[in-house]
């Protein structure tokens, strides 16, 4: 039901590929409980029209993913309760940048400050550097 599943595996690297079509639940699933860190997706396109859960799911206190210059798009995922990225609260230090289309990211951005996707309607999901409040 998913495409790339990383369970307790470190330092996988994927370059210049596409994940699309035929995925029903999750496109990329990275999960602990053991170390599952530094899995990298660089210059990738992740664009199934819709997934039942999310396109990218990350959980586990020793789990983090780097997604550099990726395009995440979910043409049929417009609801607020269907984010393209879900990062559970115990995961931290994830780095994600590129373009995000049609929906949102569900993550604690204070624990994951390296998430800086641009969208059609804003320049980033990161809080303004001029705001001194952590909860803003």
Buried (B, 14 or more C-beta within 10 A) or exposed (E): EBBBEBEBBEEBEBEEEEBBEEBEEBBBBBBBEBBBBBBBBBBBBBBBEBBEBBBBBBBBBBBBBBBBEBBBBBEEBEEEEBBBBBBBEBBBBBBBBBBBBBBBBBBBBEBBBBBBBEBEEEEEBBBEEEEEEEEE
